[in-house]
Amino acid sequence: MNPNINRKEKLRRKNEIKFLFNDLELEAFNKYCAKYKIENKSKFIRETIMTEVLEQFDRDYPSLFDSIEE
């Protein structure tokens, strides 16, 4: 089996998450997208969320100095 096919299947977006904005949040989001010419809102939301998730994982990762007690 071609390993690229398996990788492509793992990267395929097939899971859906829904959330709601109130009127003011939606208005702000739409203004932001218009101002910064964001055409693909789904991509923008996905990248913004995943950036925060990965940055938090990085902050939470134990370092060598975490194990030293004063």
Contacts in CASP RR format, 6 or more apart in sequence:
PFRMAT RR
TARGET T0000
AUTHOR 0000-0000-0000
METHOD contacts of the structure
MODEL  1
MNPNINRKEKLRRKNEIKFLFNDLELEAFNKYCAKYKIENKSKFIRETIM
TEVLEQFDRDYPSLFDSIEE
21 29 0 8 1.000
29 41 0 8 1.000
32 38 0 8 1.000
33 41 0 8 1.000
33 44 0 8 1.000
38 44 0 8 1.000
END
